[in-house]
Amino acid sequence: MSNSVSVFGLGYVGCVSAACLAREGHTVVGVDVSRSKVDMINAGTATIVENGIGELVAEMSASGRLTATTDVADAIARTSISLVCVGTPSQANGGLDLTYVRRVSAEIGAALKHKSDWHVVVIRSTVLPGTTAEVVVPILEQESGKKAGVDFGVSMNPEFLREGTSIKDFDDPPFTVIGAGDERTAASVASLYAGLKAPVRVVALAVAEMVKYACNSFHGLKVAFGNEIGSICKALHVDSHEVMRIFCEDTKLNIAPTYLRPGFAFGGSCLPKDLRALSYRARQLDIDVPVLTAALSSNEKQIARAFDMVRATGAKKVGVLGLAFKAGTDDLRESPIVTLVERLIGKGMQLAIYDGHVSKANLIGANREYIENEIPHVWTLMKPTVQDVVGFGDVVVIGNGSPEFRDIQPLIREGQVVIDLVRAFGPKTSDRTYQGVAW
């Protein structure tokens, strides 16, 4: 299915998107305030330097499927879908400058006022969550006098194009993310990419906006992580590239979804200890590793968030389900739940705890020594059943992912608050009586 598409902004993202969409069989009109950029496209010349883009723009211009104009009203009249690809540069304080997004939204809205056909406005520029719904939509509605979702569609379709490999990235993306509030809009945007093999993920507008930031933040984190490991390796005369080559071969834990699910803090006998040891060794070598040291600080803040959530309820009686740091184990060493329990006790709260894998009779060695040092009277707090704990607490904290904790909903009383640290109930939205620590 071919579409008529207007692409607003003929910089890097706009030029690549316009040329590639034209190659996919769509009729594309590029729109820009810069007459020189418009003239370049109409002359078959790319507005950017990129491998393969010059040839592609020339070919698409010659075919007649790619043209450009400075006339917004004409572009809107001739197309059914508009991609907004204008820049969102940083302000001095780190925030985004939305001047171009606001301006183009106003221009598109004014043009939509005189158009009776259904039209879809797609934000492809990188914007923070909430921008499309709270900035773009009101401007479009105000200028057009029409209603989003009724008279025209609005979508957020982030791009994942890397400079130097943009055409390849357009052709072979890991996924196509489409933020939309209605099926008609989502289907219109999806039709632009019908020729690509990547899976299409239709999500809420804010999810689409945030996916782009999550991806880019993680890419930056990976670069910083690799460099810090490399700095330590160099000081120790270890081959850093060999270390990271082997590291990347692990697609079960390292380059994988493992550990990337929002939830509670990490704990156990390995991660905290090894992060501390490596950070300490780096200090001995006079190497600053802020990413590695910040991991422990960030972990501590997640425990603090859970503590603040419990305190905010005003409850004095707290039931805790799960004490081990991971379901199916009895390992209490550096369990973040143990730390949370300590703090709650320190604030004078009464606690009842259940963990089917933790018992005084079976706990031995360093594991038992750790918990009895941290919480000397822990065994007086332990209860034999889930029901005992749920019945005791005005607030119930779900501390690990033990399957038996997923079935407590029928036991919850009117007004009782559940603070879920592991998303035991699945995709349930936080509200007054149910709160997730990171969702």
PyMOL commands that set and color helices and strands:
alter all, ss='L'
color gray80, all
select helices_A, chain A and resi 12-23+35-42+53-63+72-78+99-112+131-144+166-171+183-193+205-235+240-247+271-284+290-312+336-346+365-374+378-381+386-392+403-407+409-411
alter helices_A, ss='H'
color red, helices_A
select strands_A, chain A and resi 4-8+27-31+66-69+81-84+120-123+153-156+176-180+200-203+317-321+350-354+395-398+417-420+434-436
alter strands_A, ss='S'
color yellow, strands_A
deselect
rebuild
show_as cartoon
